[in-house]
Amino acid sequence: MKSFNLAQALKHKNRLAGEIARAREIVQRENSRKESQAARADVHAVFDQCVAQSRELAAFKGAIAAANAGVCRVTAASTASSTSRLSCAASSRS
């Protein structure tokens, strides 16, 4: 997998999420059209593309989480409501 800094990784993740949303809109639009209307897109190809991008996004999000595992850690807070808090150490890389 290509190496990214955090800003690039988040931008790529957001781009993938946007493409998946657009593909889902196309599938929904084409599945709800009348049979007498001409198809504007190949639903099967768009759906297969959506599935592939969803798998890529899941793997990418896992890679981001694994890369950040050393930076962020979840600790149980000793509060009355016993909630969990996320404590992240700020990295000062330039």
Summary of the structure (lengths in Angstrom):
residues: 94
radius of gyration: 19.8
end to end distance: 22.6
largest distance: 63.0
contacts: 183
relative contact order: 0.12
helix: 55%
strand: 11%
